[in-house]
Amino acid sequence: MVRMTQRELSRAYGDIQMVFQDPNSSLNPRMTIRQILTEPLRLHTDMDKSARNARAAGLLSMVALQEE
């Protein structure tokens, strides 16, 4: 078991994200996958729309999903 100091743990919290297991309660069925992927980028970064869309396309490509 790896033990982390409080400082290391605090830094790690920035890289940890909740992954909900029930898509029916965590994903909005009225939103496209592009909207779902770009919304956090819109809210938490200064990326413009084209950069957000490019990032979403890259993420979909990484997991072998088509944009459609």
PQR file with spaces between the fields and no chain letter, atoms N, CA, C, O and H, PARSE charges and radii, in Angstrom:
ATOM       1  N    MET     1       0.842   -1.173    0.000 -0.4000 1.5000
ATOM       2  CA   MET     1       0.000    0.000    0.000 -0.0000 2.0000
ATOM       3  C    MET     1       0.889    1.238    0.000  0.5500 1.7000
ATOM       4  O    MET     1       1.875    1.308    0.734 -0.5500 1.4000
ATOM       5  N    VAL     2       0.530    2.210   -0.831 -0.4000 1.5000
ATOM       6  CA   VAL     2       1.302    3.440   -0.942 -0.0000 2.0000
ATOM       7  C    VAL     2       0.689    4.492   -0.032  0.5500 1.7000
ATOM       8  O    VAL     2      -0.516    4.738   -0.083 -0.5500 1.4000
ATOM       9  H    VAL     2      -0.271    2.153   -1.427  0.4000 1.0000
ATOM      10  N    ARG     3       1.490    5.092    0.772 -0.4000 1.5000
ATOM      11  CA   ARG     3       1.022    6.163    1.661 -0.0000 2.0000
ATOM      12  C    ARG     3       1.464    7.499    1.072  0.5500 1.7000
ATOM      13  O    ARG     3       2.607    7.649    0.640 -0.5500 1.4000
ATOM      14  H    ARG     3       2.469    4.892    0.813  0.4000 1.0000
ATOM      15  N    MET     4       0.556    8.457    1.058 -0.4000 1.5000
ATOM      16  CA   MET     4       0.862    9.772    0.512 -0.0000 2.0000
ATOM      17  C    MET     4       0.875   10.796    1.645  0.5500 1.7000
ATOM      18  O    MET     4       0.115   10.691    2.608 -0.5500 1.4000
ATOM      19  H    MET     4      -0.373    8.334    1.409  0.4000 1.0000
ATOM      20  N    THR     5       1.755   11.785    1.509 -0.4000 1.5000
ATOM      21  CA   THR     5       1.747   12.882    2.465 -0.0000 2.0000
ATOM      22  C    THR     5       0.529   13.758    2.186  0.5500 1.7000
ATOM      23  O    THR     5      -0.089   13.644    1.127 -0.5500 1.4000
ATOM      24  H    THR     5       2.372   11.871    0.727  0.4000 1.0000
ATOM      25  N    GLN     6       0.186   14.615    3.115 -0.4000 1.5000
ATOM      26  CA   GLN     6      -0.960   15.518    2.933 -0.0000 2.0000
ATOM      27  C    GLN     6      -0.752   16.412    1.712  0.5500 1.7000
ATOM      28  O    GLN     6      -1.697   16.676    0.968 -0.5500 1.4000
ATOM      29  H    GLN     6       0.687   14.708    3.975  0.4000 1.0000
ATOM      30  N    ARG     7       0.471   16.874    1.505 -0.4000 1.5000
ATOM      31  CA   ARG     7       0.779   17.730    0.354 -0.0000 2.0000
ATOM      32  C    ARG     7       0.568   16.959   -0.950  0.5500 1.7000
ATOM      33  O    ARG     7      -0.048   17.480   -1.879 -0.5500 1.4000
ATOM      34  H    ARG     7       1.239   16.659    2.109  0.4000 1.0000
ATOM      35  N    GLU     8       1.072   15.723   -1.030 -0.4000 1.5000
ATOM      36  CA   GLU     8       0.884   14.902   -2.234 -0.0000 2.0000
ATOM      37  C    GLU     8      -0.593   14.602   -2.480  0.5500 1.7000
ATOM      38  O    GLU     8      -1.061   14.617   -3.619 -0.5500 1.4000
ATOM      39  H    GLU     8       1.573   15.300   -0.275  0.4000 1.0000
ATOM      40  N    LEU     9      -1.306   14.334   -1.410 -0.4000 1.5000
ATOM      41  CA   LEU     9      -2.728   14.055   -1.519 -0.0000 2.0000
ATOM      42  C    LEU     9      -3.490   15.284   -2.030  0.5500 1.7000
ATOM      43  O    LEU     9      -4.376   15.159   -2.875 -0.5500 1.4000
ATOM      44  H    LEU     9      -0.926   14.322   -0.486  0.4000 1.0000
ATOM      45  N    SER    10      -3.149   16.454   -1.522 -0.4000 1.5000
ATOM      46  CA   SER    10      -3.796   17.686   -1.965 -0.0000 2.0000
ATOM      47  C    SER    10      -3.555   17.926   -3.449  0.5500 1.7000
ATOM      48  O    SER    10      -4.467   18.339   -4.164 -0.5500 1.4000
ATOM      49  H    SER    10      -2.430   16.556   -0.835  0.4000 1.0000
ATOM      50  N    ARG    11      -2.341   17.672   -3.917 -0.4000 1.5000
ATOM      51  CA   ARG    11      -2.040   17.825   -5.348 -0.0000 2.0000
ATOM      52  C    ARG    11      -2.805   16.811   -6.184  0.5500 1.7000
ATOM      53  O    ARG    11      -3.274   17.128   -7.277 -0.5500 1.4000
ATOM      54  H    ARG    11      -1.600   17.336   -3.336  0.4000 1.0000
ATOM      55  N    ALA    12      -2.930   15.599   -5.674 -0.4000 1.5000
ATOM      56  CA   ALA    12      -3.614   14.541   -6.421 -0.0000 2.0000
ATOM      57  C    ALA    12      -5.099   14.830   -6.590  0.5500 1.7000
ATOM      58  O    ALA    12      -5.692   14.417   -7.587 -0.5500 1.4000
ATOM      59  H    ALA    12      -2.549   15.342   -4.786  0.4000 1.0000
ATOM      60  N    TYR    13      -5.715   15.532   -5.637 -0.4000 1.5000
ATOM      61  CA   TYR    13      -7.141   15.828   -5.731 -0.0000 2.0000
ATOM      62  C    TYR    13      -7.477   16.595   -7.010  0.5500 1.7000
ATOM      63  O    TYR    13      -8.586   16.467   -7.529 -0.5500 1.4000
ATOM      64  H    TYR    13      -5.233   15.868   -4.827  0.4000 1.0000
ATOM      65  N    GLY    14      -6.554   17.377   -7.515 -0.4000 1.5000
ATOM      66  CA   GLY    14      -6.783   18.116   -8.755 -0.0000 2.0000
ATOM      67  C    GLY    14      -6.877   17.218   -9.970  0.5500 1.7000
ATOM      68  O    GLY    14      -7.409   17.628  -11.001 -0.5500 1.4000
ATOM      69  H    GLY    14      -5.653   17.481   -7.093  0.4000 1.0000
ATOM      70  N    ASP    15      -6.368   16.000   -9.867 -0.4000 1.5000
ATOM      71  CA   ASP    15      -6.386   15.056  -10.988 -0.0000 2.0000
ATOM      72  C    ASP    15      -7.435   13.969  -10.840  0.5500 1.7000
ATOM      73  O    ASP    15      -7.542   13.085  -11.690 -0.5500 1.4000
ATOM      74  H    ASP    15      -5.936   15.668   -9.029  0.4000 1.0000
ATOM      75  N    ILE    16      -8.205   14.030   -9.772 -0.4000 1.5000
ATOM      76  CA   ILE    16      -9.210   13.000   -9.506 -0.0000 2.0000
ATOM      77  C    ILE    16     -10.583   13.523   -9.890  0.5500 1.7000
ATOM      78  O    ILE    16     -10.923   14.676   -9.624 -0.5500 1.4000
ATOM      79  H    ILE    16      -8.117   14.748   -9.081  0.4000 1.0000
ATOM      80  N    GLN    17     -11.358   12.663  -10.516 -0.4000 1.5000
ATOM      81  CA   GLN    17     -12.701   13.055  -10.929 -0.0000 2.0000
ATOM      82  C    GLN    17     -13.672   11.924  -10.642  0.5500 1.7000
ATOM      83  O    GLN    17     -13.327   10.748  -10.752 -0.5500 1.4000
ATOM      84  H    GLN    17     -11.082   11.726  -10.732  0.4000 1.0000
ATOM      85  N    MET    18     -14.882   12.293  -10.276 -0.4000 1.5000
ATOM      86  CA   MET    18     -15.933   11.311  -10.033 -0.0000 2.0000
ATOM      87  C    MET    18     -16.391   10.731  -11.377  0.5500 1.7000
ATOM      88  O    MET    18     -16.608   11.468  -12.338 -0.5500 1.4000
ATOM      89  H    MET    18     -15.162   13.249  -10.187  0.4000 1.0000
ATOM      90  N    VAL    19     -16.534    9.418  -11.429 -0.4000 1.5000
ATOM      91  CA   VAL    19     -17.061    8.749  -12.615 -0.0000 2.0000
ATOM      92  C    VAL    19     -18.359    8.066  -12.201  0.5500 1.7000
ATOM      93  O    VAL    19     -18.345    7.055  -11.500 -0.5500 1.4000
ATOM      94  H    VAL    19     -16.358    8.819  -10.648  0.4000 1.0000
ATOM      95  N    PHE    20     -19.472    8.628  -12.639 -0.4000 1.5000
ATOM      96  CA   PHE    20     -20.769    8.084  -12.275 -0.0000 2.0000
ATOM      97  C    PHE    20     -21.041    6.811  -13.066  0.5500 1.7000
ATOM      98  O    PHE    20     -20.686    6.725  -14.241 -0.5500 1.4000
ATOM      99  H    PHE    20     -19.483    9.450  -13.208  0.4000 1.0000
ATOM     100  N    GLN    21     -21.660    5.837  -12.443 -0.4000 1.5000
ATOM     101  CA   GLN    21     -21.871    4.542  -13.059 -0.0000 2.0000
ATOM     102  C    GLN    21     -23.214    4.412  -13.774  0.5500 1.7000
ATOM     103  O    GLN    21     -23.370    3.533  -14.622 -0.5500 1.4000
ATOM     104  H    GLN    21     -21.949    5.907  -11.488  0.4000 1.0000
ATOM     105  N    ASP    22     -24.182    5.260  -13.455 -0.4000 1.5000
ATOM     106  CA   ASP    22     -25.502    5.179  -14.061 -0.0000 2.0000
ATOM     107  C    ASP    22     -25.651    6.292  -15.098  0.5500 1.7000
ATOM     108  O    ASP    22     -25.921    7.433  -14.722 -0.5500 1.4000
ATOM     109  H    ASP    22     -24.056    5.974  -12.766  0.4000 1.0000
ATOM     110  N    PRO    23     -25.484    5.998  -16.393 -0.5600 1.5000
ATOM     111  CA   PRO    23     -25.549    7.055  -17.404  0.2800 2.0000
ATOM     112  C    PRO    23     -26.918    7.712  -17.485  0.5500 1.7000
ATOM     113  O    PRO    23     -27.021    8.859  -17.919 -0.5500 1.4000
ATOM     114  N    ASN    24     -27.974    7.012  -17.078 -0.4000 1.5000
ATOM     115  CA   ASN    24     -29.309    7.602  -17.139 -0.0000 2.0000
ATOM     116  C    ASN    24     -29.488    8.735  -16.136  0.5500 1.7000
ATOM     117  O    ASN    24     -30.304    9.631  -16.352 -0.5500 1.4000
ATOM     118  H    ASN    24     -27.891    6.080  -16.725  0.4000 1.0000
ATOM     119  N    SER    25     -28.741    8.703  -15.052 -0.4000 1.5000
ATOM     120  CA   SER    25     -28.870    9.769  -14.075 -0.0000 2.0000
ATOM     121  C    SER    25     -27.734   10.785  -14.150  0.5500 1.7000
ATOM     122  O    SER    25     -27.830   11.852  -13.544 -0.5500 1.4000
ATOM     123  H    SER    25     -28.078    7.975  -14.877  0.4000 1.0000
ATOM     124  N    SER    26     -26.665   10.479  -14.876 -0.4000 1.5000
ATOM     125  CA   SER    26     -25.533   11.396  -14.907 -0.0000 2.0000
ATOM     126  C    SER    26     -25.338   12.080  -16.255  0.5500 1.7000
ATOM     127  O    SER    26     -24.633   13.087  -16.327 -0.5500 1.4000
ATOM     128  H    SER    26     -26.588    9.612  -15.367  0.4000 1.0000
ATOM     129  N    LEU    27     -25.937   11.570  -17.319 -0.4000 1.5000
ATOM     130  CA   LEU    27     -25.818   12.181  -18.639 -0.0000 2.0000
ATOM     131  C    LEU    27     -27.164   12.733  -19.072  0.5500 1.7000
ATOM     132  O    LEU    27     -28.195   12.085  -18.894 -0.5500 1.4000
ATOM     133  H    LEU    27     -26.510   10.752  -17.261  0.4000 1.0000
ATOM     134  N    ASN    28     -27.153   13.920  -19.634 -0.4000 1.5000
ATOM     135  CA   ASN    28     -28.370   14.549  -20.113 -0.0000 2.0000
ATOM     136  C    ASN    28     -28.682   13.998  -21.509  0.5500 1.7000
ATOM     137  O    ASN    28     -27.907   14.220  -22.440 -0.5500 1.4000
ATOM     138  H    ASN    28     -26.315   14.447  -19.779  0.4000 1.0000
ATOM     139  N    PRO    29     -29.800   13.287  -21.671 -0.5600 1.5000
ATOM     140  CA   PRO    29     -30.114   12.698  -22.979  0.2800 2.0000
ATOM     141  C    PRO    29     -30.433   13.742  -24.044  0.5500 1.7000
ATOM     142  O    PRO    29     -30.499   13.409  -25.227 -0.5500 1.4000
ATOM     143  N    ARG    30     -30.630   14.980  -23.655 -0.4000 1.5000
ATOM     144  CA   ARG    30     -30.904   16.048  -24.620 -0.0000 2.0000
ATOM     145  C    ARG    30     -29.629   16.678  -25.177  0.5500 1.7000
ATOM     146  O    ARG    30     -29.679   17.498  -26.094 -0.5500 1.4000
ATOM     147  H    ARG    30     -30.577   15.251  -22.694  0.4000 1.0000
ATOM     148  N    MET    31     -28.496   16.288  -24.616 -0.4000 1.5000
ATOM     149  CA   MET    31     -27.219   16.836  -25.073 -0.0000 2.0000
ATOM     150  C    MET    31     -26.509   15.826  -25.960  0.5500 1.7000
ATOM     151  O    MET    31     -26.591   14.618  -25.738 -0.5500 1.4000
ATOM     152  H    MET    31     -28.456   15.622  -23.872  0.4000 1.0000
ATOM     153  N    THR    32     -25.813   16.336  -26.964 -0.4000 1.5000
ATOM     154  CA   THR    32     -24.986   15.470  -27.794 -0.0000 2.0000
ATOM     155  C    THR    32     -23.710   15.138  -27.023  0.5500 1.7000
ATOM     156  O    THR    32     -23.379   15.804  -26.042 -0.5500 1.4000
ATOM     157  H    THR    32     -25.746   17.318  -27.144  0.4000 1.0000
ATOM     158  N    ILE    33     -23.003   14.111  -27.472 -0.4000 1.5000
ATOM     159  CA   ILE    33     -21.742   13.758  -26.808 -0.0000 2.0000
ATOM     160  C    ILE    33     -20.744   14.907  -26.924  0.5500 1.7000
ATOM     161  O    ILE    33     -19.956   15.135  -26.007 -0.5500 1.4000
ATOM     162  H    ILE    33     -23.272   13.571  -28.269  0.4000 1.0000
ATOM     163  N    ARG    34     -20.771   15.633  -28.046 -0.4000 1.5000
ATOM     164  CA   ARG    34     -19.884   16.797  -28.204 -0.0000 2.0000
ATOM     165  C    ARG    34     -20.201   17.839  -27.128  0.5500 1.7000
ATOM     166  O    ARG    34     -19.284   18.388  -26.517 -0.5500 1.4000
ATOM     167  H    ARG    34     -21.412   15.447  -28.792  0.4000 1.0000
ATOM     168  N    GLN    35     -21.481   18.116  -26.891 -0.4000 1.5000
ATOM     169  CA   GLN    35     -21.865   19.083  -25.860 -0.0000 2.0000
ATOM     170  C    GLN    35     -21.445   18.604  -24.472  0.5500 1.7000
ATOM     171  O    GLN    35     -20.990   19.397  -23.647 -0.5500 1.4000
ATOM     172  H    GLN    35     -22.226   17.670  -27.387  0.4000 1.0000
ATOM     173  N    ILE    36     -21.599   17.314  -24.221 -0.4000 1.5000
ATOM     174  CA   ILE    36     -21.218   16.760  -22.918 -0.0000 2.0000
ATOM     175  C    ILE    36     -19.712   16.880  -22.694  0.5500 1.7000
ATOM     176  O    ILE    36     -19.264   17.190  -21.590 -0.5500 1.4000
ATOM     177  H    ILE    36     -21.968   16.671  -24.891  0.4000 1.0000
ATOM     178  N    LEU    37     -18.936   16.633  -23.747 -0.4000 1.5000
ATOM     179  CA   LEU    37     -17.477   16.708  -23.617 -0.0000 2.0000
ATOM     180  C    LEU    37     -16.962   18.136  -23.564  0.5500 1.7000
ATOM     181  O    LEU    37     -15.970   18.408  -22.886 -0.5500 1.4000
ATOM     182  H    LEU    37     -19.300   16.382  -24.644  0.4000 1.0000
ATOM     183  N    THR    38     -17.618   19.057  -24.269 -0.4000 1.5000
ATOM     184  CA   THR    38     -17.098   20.429  -24.327 -0.0000 2.0000
ATOM     185  C    THR    38     -17.598   21.313  -23.189  0.5500 1.7000
ATOM     186  O    THR    38     -16.992   22.348  -22.912 -0.5500 1.4000
ATOM     187  H    THR    38     -18.423   18.837  -24.820  0.4000 1.0000
ATOM     188  N    GLU    39     -18.683   20.934  -22.525 -0.4000 1.5000
ATOM     189  CA   GLU    39     -19.213   21.782  -21.452 -0.0000 2.0000
ATOM     190  C    GLU    39     -18.193   22.044  -20.342  0.5500 1.7000
ATOM     191  O    GLU    39     -18.019   23.201  -19.959 -0.5500 1.4000
ATOM     192  H    GLU    39     -19.175   20.093  -22.749  0.4000 1.0000
ATOM     193  N    PRO    40     -17.507   21.022  -19.804 -0.5600 1.5000
ATOM     194  CA   PRO    40     -16.506   21.309  -18.757  0.2800 2.0000
ATOM     195  C    PRO    40     -15.366   22.188  -19.277  0.5500 1.7000
ATOM     196  O    PRO    40     -14.819   23.003  -18.533 -0.5500 1.4000
ATOM     197  N    LEU    41     -15.013   22.024  -20.545 -0.4000 1.5000
ATOM     198  CA   LEU    41     -13.958   22.859  -21.122 -0.0000 2.0000
ATOM     199  C    LEU    41     -14.413   24.303  -21.219  0.5500 1.7000
ATOM     200  O    LEU    41     -13.625   25.223  -21.001 -0.5500 1.4000
ATOM     201  H    LEU    41     -15.458   21.362  -21.148  0.4000 1.0000
ATOM     202  N    ARG    42     -15.683   24.507  -21.547 -0.4000 1.5000
ATOM     203  CA   ARG    42     -16.240   25.859  -21.621 -0.0000 2.0000
ATOM     204  C    ARG    42     -16.263   26.506  -20.237  0.5500 1.7000
ATOM     205  O    ARG    42     -15.962   27.691  -20.090 -0.5500 1.4000
ATOM     206  H    ARG    42     -16.324   23.760  -21.725  0.4000 1.0000
ATOM     207  N    LEU    43     -16.623   25.720  -19.231 -0.4000 1.5000
ATOM     208  CA   LEU    43     -16.769   26.257  -17.888 -0.0000 2.0000
ATOM     209  C    LEU    43     -15.444   26.457  -17.150  0.5500 1.7000
ATOM     210  O    LEU    43     -15.323   27.374  -16.338 -0.5500 1.4000
ATOM     211  H    LEU    43     -16.868   24.758  -19.351  0.4000 1.0000
ATOM     212  N    HIS    44     -14.454   25.608  -17.423 -0.4000 1.5000
ATOM     213  CA   HIS    44     -13.243   25.590  -16.592 -0.0000 2.0000
ATOM     214  C    HIS    44     -11.958   25.942  -17.320  0.5500 1.7000
ATOM     215  O    HIS    44     -10.881   25.901  -16.725 -0.5500 1.4000
ATOM     216  H    HIS    44     -14.552   24.863  -18.082  0.4000 1.0000
ATOM     217  N    THR    45     -12.053   26.289  -18.604 -0.4000 1.5000
ATOM     218  CA   THR    45     -10.842   26.697  -19.329 -0.0000 2.0000
ATOM     219  C    THR    45     -11.138   27.968  -20.105  0.5500 1.7000
ATOM     220  O    THR    45     -12.279   28.428  -20.157 -0.5500 1.4000
ATOM     221  H    THR    45     -12.928   26.323  -19.087  0.4000 1.0000
ATOM     222  N    ASP    46     -10.113   28.524  -20.699 -0.4000 1.5000
ATOM     223  CA   ASP    46     -10.302   29.702  -21.549 -0.0000 2.0000
ATOM     224  C    ASP    46     -10.229   29.329  -23.034  0.5500 1.7000
ATOM     225  O    ASP    46      -9.976   30.184  -23.883 -0.5500 1.4000
ATOM     226  H    ASP    46      -9.186   28.151  -20.658  0.4000 1.0000
ATOM     227  N    MET    47     -10.453   28.046  -23.338 -0.4000 1.5000
ATOM     228  CA   MET    47     -10.405   27.576  -24.727 -0.0000 2.0000
ATOM     229  C    MET    47     -11.568   28.176  -25.514  0.5500 1.7000
ATOM     230  O    MET    47     -12.678   28.307  -24.999 -0.5500 1.4000
ATOM     231  H    MET    47     -10.659   27.351  -22.648  0.4000 1.0000
ATOM     232  N    ASP    48     -11.294   28.544  -26.790 -0.4000 1.5000
ATOM     233  CA   ASP    48     -12.390   29.012  -27.626 -0.0000 2.0000
ATOM     234  C    ASP    48     -13.154   27.806  -28.182  0.5500 1.7000
ATOM     235  O    ASP    48     -12.744   26.660  -27.999 -0.5500 1.4000
ATOM     236  H    ASP    48     -10.392   28.437  -27.208  0.4000 1.0000
ATOM     237  N    LYS    49     -14.265   28.082  -28.858 -0.4000 1.5000
ATOM     238  CA   LYS    49     -15.157   27.010  -29.303 -0.0000 2.0000
ATOM     239  C    LYS    49     -14.454   26.022  -30.238  0.5500 1.7000
ATOM     240  O    LYS    49     -14.645   24.813  -30.111 -0.5500 1.4000
ATOM     241  H    LYS    49     -14.598   29.013  -29.007  0.4000 1.0000
ATOM     242  N    SER    50     -13.656   26.518  -31.163 -0.4000 1.5000
ATOM     243  CA   SER    50     -12.977   25.609  -32.093 -0.0000 2.0000
ATOM     244  C    SER    50     -11.963   24.723  -31.366  0.5500 1.7000
ATOM     245  O    SER    50     -11.804   23.553  -31.715 -0.5500 1.4000
ATOM     246  H    SER    50     -13.501   27.501  -31.266  0.4000 1.0000
ATOM     247  N    ALA    51     -11.284   25.264  -30.368 -0.4000 1.5000
ATOM     248  CA   ALA    51     -10.324   24.469  -29.589 -0.0000 2.0000
ATOM     249  C    ALA    51     -11.049   23.416  -28.763  0.5500 1.7000
ATOM     250  O    ALA    51     -10.585   22.281  -28.651 -0.5500 1.4000
ATOM     251  H    ALA    51     -11.413   26.214  -30.084  0.4000 1.0000
ATOM     252  N    ARG    52     -12.200   23.795  -28.180 -0.4000 1.5000
ATOM     253  CA   ARG    52     -12.985   22.825  -27.411 -0.0000 2.0000
ATOM     254  C    ARG    52     -13.478   21.694  -28.310  0.5500 1.7000
ATOM     255  O    ARG    52     -13.426   20.526  -27.925 -0.5500 1.4000
ATOM     256  H    ARG    52     -12.577   24.716  -28.271  0.4000 1.0000
ATOM     257  N    ASN    53     -13.957   22.038  -29.507 -0.4000 1.5000
ATOM     258  CA   ASN    53     -14.438   21.012  -30.434 -0.0000 2.0000
ATOM     259  C    ASN    53     -13.303   20.104  -30.895  0.5500 1.7000
ATOM     260  O    ASN    53     -13.493   18.899  -31.057 -0.5500 1.4000
ATOM     261  H    ASN    53     -13.999   22.987  -29.820  0.4000 1.0000
ATOM     262  N    ALA    54     -12.129   20.682  -31.105 -0.4000 1.5000
ATOM     263  CA   ALA    54     -10.969   19.874  -31.501 -0.0000 2.0000
ATOM     264  C    ALA    54     -10.579   18.919  -30.379  0.5500 1.7000
ATOM     265  O    ALA    54     -10.241   17.762  -30.629 -0.5500 1.4000
ATOM     266  H    ALA    54     -11.975   21.661  -30.974  0.4000 1.0000
ATOM     267  N    ARG    55     -10.627   19.403  -29.151 -0.4000 1.5000
ATOM     268  CA   ARG    55     -10.297   18.544  -27.995 -0.0000 2.0000
ATOM     269  C    ARG    55     -11.305   17.407  -27.876  0.5500 1.7000
ATOM     270  O    ARG    55     -10.922   16.265  -27.627 -0.5500 1.4000
ATOM     271  H    ARG    55     -10.902   20.343  -28.947  0.4000 1.0000
ATOM     272  N    ALA    56     -12.587   17.709  -28.052 -0.4000 1.5000
ATOM     273  CA   ALA    56     -13.624   16.679  -27.988 -0.0000 2.0000
ATOM     274  C    ALA    56     -13.402   15.643  -29.079  0.5500 1.7000
ATOM     275  O    ALA    56     -13.533   14.446  -28.825 -0.5500 1.4000
ATOM     276  H    ALA    56     -12.898   18.638  -28.255  0.4000 1.0000
ATOM     277  N    ALA    57     -13.071   16.078  -30.283 -0.4000 1.5000
ATOM     278  CA   ALA    57     -12.803   15.146  -31.381 -0.0000 2.0000
ATOM     279  C    ALA    57     -11.604   14.264  -31.046  0.5500 1.7000
ATOM     280  O    ALA    57     -11.615   13.067  -31.333 -0.5500 1.4000
ATOM     281  H    ALA    57     -12.964   17.050  -30.490  0.4000 1.0000
ATOM     282  N    GLY    58     -10.575   14.846  -30.442 -0.4000 1.5000
ATOM     283  CA   GLY    58      -9.406   14.073  -30.042 -0.0000 2.0000
ATOM     284  C    GLY    58      -9.730   13.041  -28.981  0.5500 1.7000
ATOM     285  O    GLY    58      -9.235   11.915  -29.034 -0.5500 1.4000
ATOM     286  H    GLY    58     -10.566   15.819  -30.208  0.4000 1.0000
ATOM     287  N    LEU    59     -10.556   13.416  -28.019 -0.4000 1.5000
ATOM     288  CA   LEU    59     -10.953   12.474  -26.966 -0.0000 2.0000
ATOM     289  C    LEU    59     -11.754   11.314  -27.543  0.5500 1.7000
ATOM     290  O    LEU    59     -11.545   10.161  -27.167 -0.5500 1.4000
ATOM     291  H    LEU    59     -10.958   14.330  -27.976  0.4000 1.0000
ATOM     292  N    LEU    60     -12.664   11.618  -28.452 -0.4000 1.5000
ATOM     293  CA   LEU    60     -13.450   10.556  -29.091 -0.0000 2.0000
ATOM     294  C    LEU    60     -12.542    9.622  -29.882  0.5500 1.7000
ATOM     295  O    LEU    60     -12.728    8.405  -29.875 -0.5500 1.4000
ATOM     296  H    LEU    60     -12.834   12.555  -28.758  0.4000 1.0000
ATOM     297  N    SER    61     -11.576   10.195  -30.551 -0.4000 1.5000
ATOM     298  CA   SER    61     -10.624    9.387  -31.321 -0.0000 2.0000
ATOM     299  C    SER    61      -9.809    8.473  -30.406  0.5500 1.7000
ATOM     300  O    SER    61      -9.535    7.326  -30.760 -0.5500 1.4000
ATOM     301  H    SER    61     -11.425   11.184  -30.557  0.4000 1.0000
ATOM     302  N    MET    62      -9.423    8.974  -29.240 -0.4000 1.5000
ATOM     303  CA   MET    62      -8.630    8.184  -28.295 -0.0000 2.0000
ATOM     304  C    MET    62      -9.367    6.919  -27.848  0.5500 1.7000
ATOM     305  O    MET    62      -8.739    5.893  -27.584 -0.5500 1.4000
ATOM     306  H    MET    62      -9.645    9.906  -28.953  0.4000 1.0000
ATOM     307  N    VAL    63     -10.683    6.991  -27.764 -0.4000 1.5000
ATOM     308  CA   VAL    63     -11.458    5.834  -27.323 -0.0000 2.0000
ATOM     309  C    VAL    63     -12.170    5.138  -28.488  0.5500 1.7000
ATOM     310  O    VAL    63     -13.079    4.332  -28.287 -0.5500 1.4000
ATOM     311  H    VAL    63     -11.193    7.824  -27.979  0.4000 1.0000
ATOM     312  N    ALA    64     -11.740    5.466  -29.703 -0.4000 1.5000
ATOM     313  CA   ALA    64     -12.223    4.837  -30.930 -0.0000 2.0000
ATOM     314  C    ALA    64     -13.738    4.984  -31.120  0.5500 1.7000
ATOM     315  O    ALA    64     -14.410    4.044  -31.543 -0.5500 1.4000
ATOM     316  H    ALA    64     -11.002    6.120  -29.866  0.4000 1.0000
ATOM     317  N    LEU    65     -14.265    6.166  -30.805 -0.4000 1.5000
ATOM     318  CA   LEU    65     -15.664    6.471  -31.053 -0.0000 2.0000
ATOM     319  C    LEU    65     -15.760    7.478  -32.186  0.5500 1.7000
ATOM     320  O    LEU    65     -14.951    8.402  -32.272 -0.5500 1.4000
ATOM     321  H    LEU    65     -13.719    6.930  -30.461  0.4000 1.0000
ATOM     322  N    GLN    66     -16.730    7.303  -33.039 -0.4000 1.5000
ATOM     323  CA   GLN    66     -16.941    8.255  -34.116 -0.0000 2.0000
ATOM     324  C    GLN    66     -17.691    9.464  -33.590  0.5500 1.7000
ATOM     325  O    GLN    66     -18.462    9.356  -32.637 -0.5500 1.4000
ATOM     326  H    GLN    66     -17.387    6.553  -32.970  0.4000 1.0000
ATOM     327  N    GLU    67     -17.467   10.609  -34.206 -0.4000 1.5000
ATOM     328  CA   GLU    67     -18.105   11.845  -33.744 -0.0000 2.0000
ATOM     329  C    GLU    67     -19.635   11.790  -33.878  0.5500 1.7000
ATOM     330  O    GLU    67     -20.347   12.446  -33.119 -0.5500 1.4000
ATOM     331  H    GLU    67     -16.840   10.696  -34.981  0.4000 1.0000
ATOM     332  N    GLU    68     -20.122   11.034  -34.812 -0.4000 1.5000
ATOM     333  CA   GLU    68     -21.570   10.951  -35.002 -0.0000 2.0000
ATOM     334  C    GLU    68     -22.206   10.310  -33.803  0.5500 1.7000
ATOM     335  O    GLU    68     -23.426   10.147  -33.764 -0.5500 1.4000
ATOM     336  H    GLU    68     -19.543   10.501  -35.430  0.4000 1.0000
